[in-house]
Amino acid sequence: VLAFIFSIWHPQVIGQDRPPKLEVPTVEVVGTTPVPGLATEIDQVPANVQVVTDKELDKIQATNLPDLLQRAMPSVSVNEMANNPYQPNLMYRGFIASPLLGAPQGMSVFQDGARINEPFGDVVSYDLIPQAAISSMTLMPGSNPVFGLNTLGGAIVVRTKSGAYYPGTEIDLSGGSHGRKEWTISRGSQSGNMDYFFSASSLEEDGWRYLSHSDVKQLFGKVGWENDDTDFDISITHGNTDLNGNGVLPYSMLQQKRDQTYTVWDNTSNHMTMGNINASHWISDSIMLSGVTYARRNYTTTYNGDGNDSFGQGGEDDQGEVNRTYTTQQSQGAALQASWLSDVHNLALGFSYDRSRSDFLMTEQEGEEFTADRRVTELDDDIETANSLLGRSQTTSVYLSDNYAFSDSMSLIFAGRYNRTTVKADDRHNADGRLNANYTYTKFNPSLGFSYATGTSSSVYANWGQGNRAPTPIELGCADPDNPCSLPNAMAADPFLEQIVSQTVEAGIRGGSENGIQYTAAIFQATNKDDLLFVAANTAGQGYFKNFGETNRQGAEISLNGTLGDRLNWGLNYSYVDATFESPACVVSEVNSAEDEDNCGEDQIRITPGNSIPGIPKHQLRIRGDWAFSSSWNLNLTGVHFSDSYVHGNENNLHNSRGKVESYQVFNLATTYQTEGNWQIYGKITNLLDKKYSSAGILAENSFDANGNFITTMDGDEPDWTNETFYAPGAPRSFYLGIKYLIGGK
């Protein structure tokens, strides 16, 4: 049907040179739609789009995808609130893509055309993305409507490898500090029109903090068939992970011993399988029909040993409690896209349908006391159900995108997408059905931009775009200030929440000089309306979601890349990100020293327009140097600098004691040596200068003394606990060494 519409619109088509395959790692072209289709030259995209390939991944030797993006791309920062290498919070231009429920998610993530944000809370499970199978990763900035829901600040698009372009067998073994043991094996091959690629990997480590063991196992397989007109791929992704993220540590305990843990365990376990089918076919020399369909299932369990917030109230003497959750998330979807390539048009018209089902259960179990290493012991026999919820959602979308060559120098880009989303929740625990919900959200999001070539190797661009995000089942289930809940686990009520709408303006220049220096410069501004925030309630450790009004993110990016002689490749980029609240509000923050009781109430602070959003450093600097000692030996140095940022709980920016995370710098060194045969030896040192830093912080109440003993003394009717700043400490200097062996390929 879509192809028929195209042929009616333009019955006479002109044969074109077809664009290169998106499976081939390249930085000259990118896909500008979620469904793999026609490639677009980067110079024609009206945004500061960034691409990294598997070569950069190998060269930098990043531990995870956010770590790679932080070192390689402007305006990306990572904080370690969960303090597990596979559970980082990624921040881009002030928007977050996080594995933690309750974070204000603002980015969409795709793997081979399938959106992989988990449906229950739009979280991103980085531990389930098969790192050994990545061919390229594209960061699309801004509120790009074509990429659908949750694309408020940008989209991350992951393309996986195929046997046609990655032949050979590679065996990779490595190990190092903190008991890390890692292996990967991959195999790619092509025979006639058929090809296949397979990878398996395993990582285990004890972690640098006490009782912080992690186990990550990933499998990926793809089988494809390809000729001059048709490309068909079937892939399976599977991940089993067991992660202990021991979170933040109060300042008093951090000063005593950086590697200790506040309470244990804080465990997350994922068991995920996803099947994906991609297909494309050239109907004529200028019309391509492509599609994707997927099915994904993820079973997640959490175990959290916590302090008992009710200790001392009414004679309650249980010191701790254990919160457990069990979540089964199933999602399926399909998309169909027709693309038309002519002398002046690169047009895509698509339709997509996605649905999900989330089965959530939370239990609570009290424990009498903490051990010396702060484990909850002597648990009660009774395990109480705190919440049980069935969440469902479905989204139907239609989108259009056209890159129109207005002249030899100028391209106009128009895009639009209509989204219709229904979110339902069935309360299976409370007799009054307080969690029941059934809401429908609709929105048409447009964008308009241009790219103008000012010379043979330079261009300017500008773009305006709009995106939206509908509330997820967990946000609707925890939206009543009179019935707050604790995250990431519990829910209490379901008042209606408005969908978030984000509008982004961006302009920039890019090009190259005669001496080989490549440059980009961009300015941007993004405004969120009806932003969703998780705010604290009067009940300790609890809160609720609310529509906040407006928030704003604006800034600038400057990047320079070049060579020096035949040996050195270098890169330098600077980002300024100013993220602020733009609406007044009163929120609870018991620990904040600057409460506004007169205007807001007891234990509340007043946010005023212009206050900085916590957790986002304004100034970011990155340096990169690749030195080739010879054709066989390479050395890579990366360094990042982040200015200070406010801690969570200090949204009014007025807390008078340790209300910020201090600025910090981290350098990493990696080297590879390729033998004349098929062996490669590599090594890396992370945090080269052994910097003692923290990447995030939060104001909270500390129920332990500086030596880690639970405080049982009372101050009137309340336990004599202290208000402190909790920090997410960065990992110390670490050493790793590995070896690869390649059979066939190169």
N, C-alpha and C positions, 0 to 999 in steps of 0.2 A: 504493500500500500504506500509506504513512504517513498519507495523508488518510483512508483507510478506518479505520485505528486511531483517529484523532481522532474520527471521526463515531460510532464505537461507544462511545467513552468519554463523549461528550457529544452525543447525537443532536439535542437541541434547542438551536440556537444563536440568539443574539440579535444583531441587526444593530448594528454598531458604527460610529463615526466612524473611518474608516481613518487610520492615522498618516501623516505627510507622507513624501514620497519622500526616500530617503537621498542621492540625487544632488543635491538642493537644499542649498547650503551653509547650515548653521544651527548654532547653539550651544545650542539648546533640546533637541534630541533626538540620540541616537546609536544606531548599530547595536551590539548586544551579542553578536553571533555573527559568525564569519568570513564566512559566506554572507550576502549582502545579503538581509534579510528585513524583519521589523517593526521600527520604530523605538521606542526607549524614552526617556522623558523623563530628562534628566540627574539631576534630583532624586531619581529612583527607583533610580539605580545606586549600589550600596554601595561606592564607591571615588571617589577624587579624580580623576575622569576629566577630561581636558582636550581642547579642540577648537580648532583654528585653521583658518581658511578662506582662500580665495584672496585675500580682501580684506586680511587680515593679511600674507600673503605679498607682496602688492604694496606695502603701506604700509611694512613693515620693510625690504624690498628685500634679503632675505638671499641669500647666494651659493648656499647649498645647504640641504637639509632639516634636517640636524643643527644648522646655524647658526640657522635659524628656531626650532627647538625650544629651543635654549639661551637665546635671547633672550626667548622667550614663555612658557616653561613651567617650573614649579618642579622642583628636583632633577635637572635636566638639565645636564650639562657636556660639553664637547667638548675633546679634546686632539688635537694635530696630529703624532702620532708619525710618520706617513708624510710630512708636510709637503707635501701637495697639497690644494687646496681641495675636491676631490671625493673624498678618501680620509680623512675624519676618523673618529676613534673617538668614538662617542656613548656617554656614561655616564648611566644613569638609576637613581637610588636605589642606586648601587653596582654595577649590572649593565651589561654592555657589549653594544653592537651595532656590530661593527667590520668593515671590509673586509679585515682582515689575518688570514691563517691563523695559528692558534696562540693567538689571543685567546680567553678563556673566554666564548664567546657565551652571552647570557642573555635575549635578546629575540627575538620573532617579528615579522616585517614582512609585511603583506598589501597587495596592490594589487587592488582590486575582487574580493575573495574568494579570490585565489590567493596562497599563501604564496611569497614571493620570496627567502627565505634560500637562498643557493646550496648545493646538496646536499653538496659535497665537504667543507666545513668549517663550514657554517651561517653563512658570512660574508654581509654585506650590501653590495651594490654600489650605493652612492648615486648614482653617475654614470649608472646605467641607469634611474632613476625619472624619468619625463617631467614635469619641474617645471612646464612651461607648461600641462599638462593637469590639474593638481590642482584639484579642487573643495574638498575638505576633508581634514584629517588629524586623526585621533583617537588620543590616547595613553591606552591602557587600563592602569591600574596593576595590579601584583600577579601572583600565580601563578594566573591565570584559566584553569581547565582547558578551557573551551569553545574556546579558540584553539589548543589542541593543543601539539605538541612545541615545545620551546625557549622557551615562555612561562613563564620563571622569574621575571623581574622585571617583565614587562609586554609589551604588544603595541602596535605602531604600525599603524594601519589607514588606508590611503590610498584615497580615492574620487576617481574621475576625472570630468571634465566631460562633459556631453552637449549636443547642439545645441538641445534643447528649452529648456534653462535658460541657455545661454550663446550667444545668437544674435549674429551680426555677424562682421565681419572686423577683426582687430587686427594691426597691423604695429608691431614694437618694435625699435628700433636703439639700441645703447649702446656705450660704450667708455670707456677711462680708463687708469689707472696700470698699469705692467708690461706694456704692449702688449696689453691686453685689448680684444678686438673681439667683440661679441655681437649676434646678431639672432634674432628669433622672429616667426613668422607663425602665426596661428590663425584658424580659420573655423568657425562654428557656424550651423546653419540647421534649420528645421523646416517640413515641408510635409505637412499632414494628420496622419496617424499616424506618418509617417516623420521621422526627424531624423538629423543627422550632426554630428560634431565632428572637426576635424583640427588638429594643431599640428606645427610643425617648428622646431627651434632649433639654433643653432650657437654655441659659445663657443671662442675661441682666446685664449691669453695666453702671454707669455714666462715669467711667474712672477717673483717678487721675488728668488728665489735663483738662483745660477748654473746654467745648463743645466736649467731646470725648466719647460720648455714643456708645455702641456696643450692637448688638442683634444677637445672633447666635442660630439657630434652626436646629437640625439634626434628620433625621429619617433613620433607617436601618431595613431591614427585609430579612430573609433568610429561605427558605424552602428546605429541603434535603431528599434524599432517599438513603439508604445505606444497602448493605449486604456484605458478605465476599469478593466479587469480584468487586462490582460496587459502586461508590460514585457519586451522582448527586446533585448539588446545584444550585438554582436560587436565586439571591439576588437583592434587590433594595436599592439604596442609594439616599437620597434626602437632600438637604441643602438650607436653606434660611438665608442669612446673610446680615447685614447692619452694616458696620464698619466705624468708623471715626478715621482715623490715622493722627494725627496732626503733624507728622514729626519732623524735626529738628528745633532748636531754636538758634538764634545768641547769641554769648557769652555775649554781653552787656545786652540783655534781660534776658538771663539765670541767670545772677547775680542778677537781680532785683526780678524775681519771676519765679521759676522753673516750675510751673504748668500752665503758660500762653501759648497761642498758637500764632504762627506767623501770619498766615492768616486762615480764616475758610470760607467754610467748605472744608475738604479733605476727601471725602466720597467715599467708594467703596461698591457696593451692588452686591451680587451673588445669582443666582437662578439656582440650578443645580439638574439634575436627571440623574442617571446612572443605567442601568440594566446590570447584569452580570450573565453568565451561566458557571459553571465549571462542568466538568465530567471526570471521570477516570474509566477504566475497565481493570482488569487483564485478558488478553487473555489466558495466561498460568501461571504457577507458577513463571515464570521469565520475562514475557513481559507484560508491562502496556501500554495502549493507553490512552492518556489524552488530553483534549482540553479546550479552553476558548473562549468565544465570548462576546462582550460587545457593548453597545451603550451609549453615554454620550452627554448631552446637557447642556451648561452653558451660561446663559444670564447675562452679567456683565455691570453695568453702573457705571460711575464715575462722580463726581462733584468736581471741584477744583477751589476755589477762590484764585486768584494769583495777584501779582503786575503786572502792565502793563510795560513791558520792553521798550515800545516806548514812555513812559511819557517824555515830554519835547522836543521831537524831532519834529521839524516843528510846534511847538506850540501845540502839543498833550497834552490835559489837563485831560484826563480820567486816574484816579489813578489805577484802577484795572480792571481785566477781569475775566470772568468765563469760564472755559474750561469744556465741557461735552463730554463724550464718551459713545457709545452704541455698545457693542460687543456681537454677538451671535456665539458661538463656538460649533460645532457639530463634534463628532468623533465616528467612529465605527471600529471594528477590530475583528480578529479571529486568533487563533493559534492552531496548532495540533502538538502533540509531542508523539513519541514512546520511551519508556524507556526499557532497557534490563538489568537485574540483573543476573549475573552469579558468579561463584567462584572468578573470577579475574576482571570482568568488571562491572561498573555502567555507562551505556552508554545512552545518550539521543540524539535523532535526531528530529529536529523540523522545522516547517514552520510557518510563521506569515505574516499577511497582515493588515495594518492599513491605514486609510484615514481620512481626516478632511476637514472641511469647516469653514472658519472664516469670518463673515460679520461685518465690522468695519465702524463706522461713528463717526466723531469728529466735534463739533461745537464750535464757539467762540462768546462771548457776552461781550462787554465792559461795565464798570460801572464807574460812575462819581467820587465816593469817597469811602473811608473806614470809617466805624463807629469806635467808641472808642474801641470796641473789635475786630476790623480788619475784619469785614465782608464787602464784596463788595455790595454797594447799588446803587439805582437809575440806574438800568441797562437799556441799550439802547433797543429800541423796536426790532431792527434787530438782529436776530441770524444767523450768517454766518456759512456755511459749510466750514470747513477747509480741511477735507479729507474724502473720502469714498472709501473703498477698499474691494474687495472680495479676500480672500486668500484661496488657496487649497493646500493640500499636500497628498501624498500617499507613503507608504513604504512597500516594499516586502523584506522579509528576509528568509534565510535558515541558520540553525545553527546546530552544532554538539558539544557534550561534552562527554568526557570519563574519568572516574576515574579508572585507570588500576592498580590492585594490583600486582606490579612487584615482591614482595616477602611478607613474613609475616610482615615485618617492613616498607616497602617502597611502596608508591603509586605514580604513575605518572599521571598527570592531563593535558589533552590537550583539547582545545576548539577553535572553530572558528565560525565566523558568516559573511555572505555576506549580505550587505544592499544595496538596490537600492531605492533612494528617489527622488521624483519629487516635486518641489515647484513652484506653479503658483500664480500670482497675477493679478487681473483685476482692473484697475483704473477707478472708476466710477465718478470722480470729475473733473479731469483735461482733457481738450480737447485734449492735445497733448499725453495723455496716458503715462505720464512719470513714472507712478508706475507699468506699465505692466511688468510682469516677467514670465519666463518659463525656469527653470533650472533643470537639472538632476544630481544627485550625486550618485556615486557608490563607494563601499569600501569593501574589505575583511579584517576582523580583526582577528588575531590569538592570542592565549595565550598558555603558556607552563609552568608547574610548577611541584613541587614534595613535598611530605610530608614524613618524615622519623622518625619512632619511635625510640628514643634513649634509652628508658626504658619502664617500665610498665605504667608510668604516665607522660611521657615527650616526646616531639617531636620537630623537626626542620623542617622548610619549606622555600621554595623560589618560586617566580613566576614572569613571565614577561607577560604583556598583553597590548593590544592595543584597543582603542575605538575611535569612531568618533561622531561628531554632525554636521548635515546639518543646514545651516541658516534657520531661520523661516521667515514667510511673513513680520513681522514687521522689521526684520533686513535688508531684501532685500529692503524694502520700505523706509528705512532711511539710505542710504549708500553713498550718494553723498555729498562731502565736500562743493560743490558750492550751494547746496540746503539743508542746515541743518534743523533739526526738533526738536521740544520739546518733551520730553518723560515725562510720559508714553503715550503720546496721539497722536502726529502727525507724518506724514511721508512725504517725499519729492521726492525721486528718487530711482532708482533701479540698480546701477552698480552691476556687478557680485561679489559675495563674495565666497572665498574658504571655504570648510568645515574644521572644526577643527579636528585634529588628535592628540590623547593623548596616550603616551606610559608610562607605569608604571612598575617599578621594586620594588619588596618587598621581604624581608627575615625576618625570626623571629624564636623565640623559645617559647614554652609554656609547662606548666606542673604543677606538684604539689610536695611539699616536705613532709617528713614524719610527720611533725607537723601540716599538714593541710593547709598550705599556698599555694594558687594557684597563678601562675605568668605567665605573657606574656611579651615579649619584641619584638619590630619590628622596622625595618628601612625601609624607602621608598623613592623613587624619581619618580616624574611624570613630563614629559616634554610635553607641548602643542605646536603644530606647527600650524601656521596660526590662532592663537587665535583671537577671536572676542571681541573687546572692543568698548564701547560707549565713544567717545572722544568729548570734548567741541569744539564749533566753535566760530568764532569771534562775532556772534550774541548772545547777552546775553541770557542765559537760554536754548540755543539750542546746538545741536551736531549731530553726525552721527556715524554709525557703520563702522569699518574698520578692515581688517585683520592686526594683529599687528606683526606677526613674531613668536618668541618663548617666552614662559614664563616657569618658572620652579618652582616646589614645592618639597621640600625634608624635611625629618625630622625623628624623632624617637618617639616611644611610649613605656612606661613601666607601667605595671599594677600589683598590688598586692592585693589579697583578702584573708581574713582568718577569724578565729573565736578566741575569747578570753574567755575561760570558756564556760559556757552554755548560757550566756546572750548576748554577744556582737558579732555581725558580722560587719566587717570593710572592707573598700576598699580604695585604694590610687592609683591614676594614674597621670603620668606626660607626657606631650606631648611637642615636639619641632617642630614647623612648620616654615620653612623658604621659603617664596614665593617671587620670584623675576622676574623682567623683564630681558630677555636675548637678546633682540634686541634693537638697538638705534632707537629713534623716536622723532619727534617734535609734541607736542600736545598743543592746546590752553588752557591756564589756566590764565585768566585775573587777578585773585586775588593773585596768587602766587607771592611772593616778589622776586623770583630768576628767572625772565624771561631771556631768552637767545636770545635777539633781533638780535645779530650779526649772529648767526648760524641758527636760526629758524624763526625769524620774530617777529613783534610786538605782545605782549600779549601771547607769546608762551614759553613753557618750553621744555627743552631737557631731555628726558629719556635716561639713559645710562645703559648698561648691569650691573646687580648687584643691581639696585635700588629695594627696597622692594615694593611689591604690597600693596596699602592701604587697611586698614580694617581687616588685619589678624595679630593677636597677636602671637609673636614667642613662648612665654612660656605660657603653660597652666597647671594648677594643680587642681586636684579634690580630695576631701576627702568625705568619706561616713561612717556613723556609724548607725547601727540598734541595739538599746538596748531594750531587752525584760525584763521589770520589773516583769512580770508574764506571764502566758499563755494567759492572756486577754489584757494586756496593753503593747503597743510597742511605742518606740520613735525613730524617724528617723531624722538625721542631715546630711545635704549636704552642702558643701562649694566649691566654685570655685574661682580661681585666674587667671586673664589674665594680661599679661604684656602690655605695651603701644603699640600702632600701629599708622601708619600714616593715616591722614585724606585724603579723596578723593579730588583731585585737587593738592595734593602734591606728585604726582608720581615721581618727581625728588628728593624727600626727602630733599629739600633745603629751604623750606619756613621758614622764621626766626621768626615767631610769632604764637604760638599755632598751629603748624603743626602736632601735634599728639593728639591722645586720650590717656589720662593718664591711667596707670594701675589701676586695681580695684579688690576688693574681695567682694563676696556676699555669705551670709549664709542663709539657709532656714531650718526651723524646722517644722516637722509634727508629729502628734501622733494619734493613734487609740486605742480605748477601746472597746472590744467585751464583751457584757453582756452574762450571762448564757443562755439567750433566743436568739432571732433572731435579736436583736438590736445591732448596732455598732455606736459609737459616735467618731467623728474625728475632728481634727482641724489643722491649719497650720499658721505659721508666715513666710511671705516672706520678704527678705531683713531684716533679724533679727536685724542687728546692725544699720539699717537706714542709710546705706552708700549713700552719694550723689555722683553719678558716671554717666559717659556717656559711651555708648557702641559703638558709631560710630561718625563720623564727616565729614564735607565737607566744602571746601572753597567756598564762594559765596559773592554776593553783597547784602547788607542790606539796604532796602529802608525805614526803620523805625528808629527813635531814640530810646534811651534806655528806654524811657517811653512808647514806642509803638505808637508814632505819625508818620504819613506818612511825609516824608521829601519832601517839595516842593521847597526849595531853589535851585538855579542853580549855577553851577561852569562853567561859559562859556556857551557852548552849551549842557552840560550834567547836569543832576540832581546831587546834592551834596550828593550822597549816599556813604556809607562806605564799605570798604572791611573787611570782618570778617570771623571767623571760626564758622560754625553752628554745634551744637552738638545734639545728640540723647540722652536726659536725661533718666536715669533709674528710675523705679517706686520706691516710698518711701516704708517704712515698712508698711505692710498690714496684717490684721487679718481676718481669715475665720474660720467658724464653720459649721459642717454638721452632719447629722444623716442618717443612712441607716437601712432599714428593709428588711429582707430576708425571703421569704416564700418558703420552699422547697429548695433543693440543699444545698451547703455549700461554 
